[in-house]
């Protein structure tokens, strides 16, 4: 029993010592922050051998959580990321790793330390996540290295080119830089290992696009106030063709084929041919209008415009062909009315007196002439059907 009690006392003493040593890093960092209340106002400065101040190096890493709501009309897309940046602030160095039980201290607020004034250049709307606490993490390592991580949802502008729509590939960017510090003060760098991490399944999560590639770039932005360091993440969005194949190309080809049916309808069936042609034309107009309604009005010709124009041309051509056939049929029929010299000659050639013809033999002769006219009209229909793509 005595041995057991002594063992508990020894463990308790060592445990308290470890706990005290573990908490010592937090206490020392807190002491540093309390003794220098203006540490968050000024950037960390390190000097070169010649005494010149070096710019603070900020290493950036991004974790892509989701890509959603790609809007062609507004030319924007929505992105949710975990944005991480690391830099060294020697003023926050609180100990030696060999003497400490903890490698870093976690702060529950970013208000007391200096943080780069990063802003996203193509951001239209953004917010931080605060449920159920602000999604911000600040780690201060023993040697003064700071890791800052925050979860953001942003709506970003993405200029698009629809020249090859719907077989287009869009490139959307995420650009960010320092708002106030020039390249003399801050230099942004992508992290050497895995600068961009992507959530599993994210590349195929969009309904109309597939993320086929992404790349990181370092850049500089020059304005009237100076030159600023910036970074750029470029996402390549390849539009999926299946939706347009099922909802535009196959239906439009079917409508062109249906317009071709009018070539096989009797030229005298005017109501049927008119109804078919007009119905096909109106249906195709509604189909093409629905596809173009999801695009902004642009001043250049798109690939889909060429397709729509081609289909509309063949549909209109079938209506024009019907008008030509109807004109030829009615015009020839009018020329062969009984009072015309041609009709009288037709009667004489058949050895029939005109009066007898009118009373008894008019119908067979007129039917024979009408059949000849219909035959001529069908020649036009057959010739037109050979030029139809359907």
ABEGO torsion letter per residue (X at the ends): XAAAAAAAAAAAAAAAAAAAAAAAAAAAAAAAAAABAAAAABBBBBBBAAGBBBBBBBBBBBBBABBBGBBAAAGBBBBBBBBBBBBBBAAABAEBAAABABABBBBABAAABBBBBBBBAABABBBBBAOABBBBBBBBBAAGBBBBBBBBBBBBBBBBBAAAOAABBBBBBBBBBBAABBAAABBBBBBABGABBBBBGAAAABAABBBABBBBBBBBBBBAAEBBBBBBBBBBBBBBAAAAAAAAAAAAAAAAAAAAAAAABBAABAAAAAAAAAAAAAAAAAAAAAAAAABBBBABBBAAAAAAAAAAAAAAAAAAAAAAAAAAAAAAAAAABAABAAAAAAAAAAGBBAAAAAAAAAAAAAAAAAAAAAAAAAAAAAAAAAABAX
